[in-house]
């Protein structure tokens, strides 16, 4: 352990072998395991556990009762060495849990830079999260999920294992996501359905107006009633929107080869009301 400019409260327990970079602050009653690695200026407020082969990126701040890097909650996990990698400038609030990967899958769980996890949210084993992802309070994602950049998941929502949520998507609070979500999609519901596009998120990310309009036009045609299947419509639209990178990205998500590719659909009266969003 490098003690240069590291602050460790007398009640904290840091196991031999842990690597703490300059500027790390370890508050009262924290526990840092022997295989943990904390980069510059990481701050553990108090009562935080960082265990297993876990790496925490520079500038990340972790609040009380969080448990970061614990064993995968999976009966297939038999104690093999797996990892958790948390990026830079991540905010991890009270009671958040993040599990390492499993040996028979990805073997690692990855959280990108500049993410925010509000109280009691959970990142399951073998999941990969992009940058600027936000989990509100009590969000849960199952194992093997992939969450794209700038995804926002509302409070109490759950994402089924093996699901992929495309970048810039928005998941409404208390939604149950059991299928993949297209990039820019906005889904809601106890069995989540596609209710439009995350226009607010697209604008906030600096996306050009013409690209937003192109995505809106393609979205309406993708899900128009009385047309072909979703894959058929996506294939037909590739030529029409060949100059829009955003649309091609959304269509590519739908057309990508996958053993498990079920896209969250538009269903119900509320969804039809929002088709023009």
N, C-alpha and C positions, 0 to 999 in steps of 0.2 A: 504494500500500500504506500502511495506517495503522500506524505503528510504535509507537503508544501502548501501553505495557505488553505488547508482543509480544516473546517470547523466540525468537531464531533462532540455532541453533548455527552456529559459523563454517564448518563443512563442508557445511551445507545450501545448496541453490540455489533461490532464489525468483525466478521470472521477473518482469520488469516487467509491471504490469497486474494481478497477483494481488491479491486483497482479503483482508486478514487483520484480523479484529476484535480488540478488546481481550481480553487474556488468552490468546491463541493461543500454543502452545508448539510449536516445530518442532525436532525432535531431529536428531542427527547424520546426515548423508548423505541427507537427505530432498530430494525434488524437487517443487516446486509450480509448476504451469504458469501461463501468463499469464492464462488464462480461469477459473482456479479462484477460489472464494470460500469462505472459512472463517469461520464465525460465532464468537461469543464462546466462549472457553475450550475450543476444540478442541485436542486434544493429539496430535501425531504423535511416536511414541516414537523411532524411528530407521528409516532405509532405507525410507521410505514414499514412494510416488509418487502425487500427486493431480494429474491432468492433464485436459485437455479442458474443456468447459463444465460444470464440476462444482461443486455447492454442498454444503457439509458443515454440518449443523446444530449449534447450540450444545451444548457439553458432550460431543461425540462424541470417542471415544478410539480411535486407530488404531495397531496394533502393527507390528513390523518386517516388511518384505518385501511388505506389502499394496500392490496396484496398483488405484487407485480412479479410474474415469473414462476408462479406455482405450477405443479404438475397438471397435465391435460386431464380434463374431466371426461375421460373416455375409457371404456373397459379394455380397449385395444392397447392402451398405454401400459407398458410393463417396466417402467423405470429407466428406459434408455436415455442417453444424453441427447437432449433437444434444446432449442434455443427460443428466446424472445428478443427481438430487436425493436427498441422504441426510438423514434427519431428525435430531431432537435426541436426545442421550444414547444414541447407538448405540455398541456395542462391536464393533470389527472386529479380530479376532485375526490371528495371523501368516499371511502368504501368501494372504489373501483377495483375490479379484479381483471387481470390479464393472464392467460395461461400460455405456457410454452407449447410447441408443436408435438406431434407424435412421430414415432420412428417409422411407421408404415405409411406415412403420408408425406407432407411437405417437410416435416422435421423442424419447422420453424414457424413462428408467428411474427408478423412484421407490421409495425405501425409507422406511418410516414411522418414527415416533419409538420409542425404547426397545427397539430390536431388538438381538439378539446373534448374531454370526457367528463361529463357532469356526474353528480353523485350516484353511486351504486350501479353504474353501467358496467357491462361485461363484454370482454373480447375473448372469444373462445379459441381453442387450439387450432393451429394451422391456417388461421385467417390472415389475409393480406389487406391492409388498409393503405390508401393513398395519402396524399397531403391535404391539409386544411379540411379534414373530416371532423364533423361535430356530432357527438352523441349527447342527447339531452338526458335528464335523470332517468334511471332505471331502464335504459335501452339494453337489449340483450341480442347478441348475434351468436348463432350456432357455429360449430366447427367447420373449417374448410371454406369459409365465406371469402368473397373478394369484394371490397368496397372501394369504389373509384374516388378520384380527387374531388374535393369540395362537396361531398355528399353530406346532407344534414338529415339526421334521424330524430324525430320528435319523441317526447317523453313516453316511456312505457312501451314503445314499439319493440317488436321482435322480428328477427330475420332467421328463417329456417336454414339449417346446415346446408352447405354446398351451393347456396344462392350467390349470384353475382349482381351487384347493384352498380349500374353504370355511373360514370362521373357526372357531377352537377345534378344528380337526382335528389328529390326531396321525399322523405317518408313521413307521413303524418303521424301524430301522436297516437299511441295505443293501436297502431296498425299491426297486422300479422302478415308478414311478407313470406310467401311460400314459393314464389317463382322469381325468375330474374327480372330486373327492372332496367328498362332502356336508359341510356344516357339522356339527361335533361328531363326524365320523367318525373311526374308527381303522383304518388300513390297514397291511398287512404283506405281504411276499412278493416273490419275484424278478420276478413279474408281479403287482403288488399287488392284493389283494382286500380287501374290507371285512370286518373281523373284529369289529366291535362299535362302541361309542361311547367317546369320550374322556371318561369320567366324571371322572377325576382333574382334567383340565383344566377341565371345567365347574364342579366344586366350587371349584377354586382361583380361578376368575374371579369367585366370589361369586354364581353363578347360584342362584336360589331352588330349594328342594327340589321344590316342586310343578311347576316348569318342567322340572327334570331328569326327574321321573317322567313328565311328559307326553311329552317327547322319547323316552324309553325305550319308552313304549307305542306311540307312532306309528311308531317304528323297527321294532318287531316286526311291526306290521301292514303296513308298506311292503314288507317283504321276506318275508312269509309265503308258504310253498310252496302251490301250487295256487290262487293268486289271480290277478288280472289283471297287466298290465304295470306297470312302475314308475310310469309317467306316469298310468295309469288309477288305480292305488292312491293316488297323491298327490292327484289331483283329488278322489277320493271322501273322503279324509281331511280336506280343507280345512274342510268343514262341521262335522265331528265335533270338530275342534280349533280352532274359530274364536276361542276365548278365550286361546289360547296363542300369544304372539308368537314364541317360540322355535320351535315346531313349524311355524307358518306361514312362518317364515324358511327352515327346512329344506325344506319342500315347495315354496316359491317358487323355491329354488335348482334343484330338479329340473325344475320346469315352465317355467323361464325360456326364452324364445326364443333359440336360438343355432344358427348354422350348424354348429357342432361341439359337440355336447352328448352325450358318452358318459360315463355315471356308473360309477365303479368298482363292480363287482358283488360280491355274496357268492358265493363258489365254493369247493368242496372241503370235505373232512371237517372241517378245523380251523375254517373259517368257520361251518359248521352248529353246531359245538360252542359257538360264542361268540354265537349269535343272541340268547340271553337276557341278554346284558350290558346 
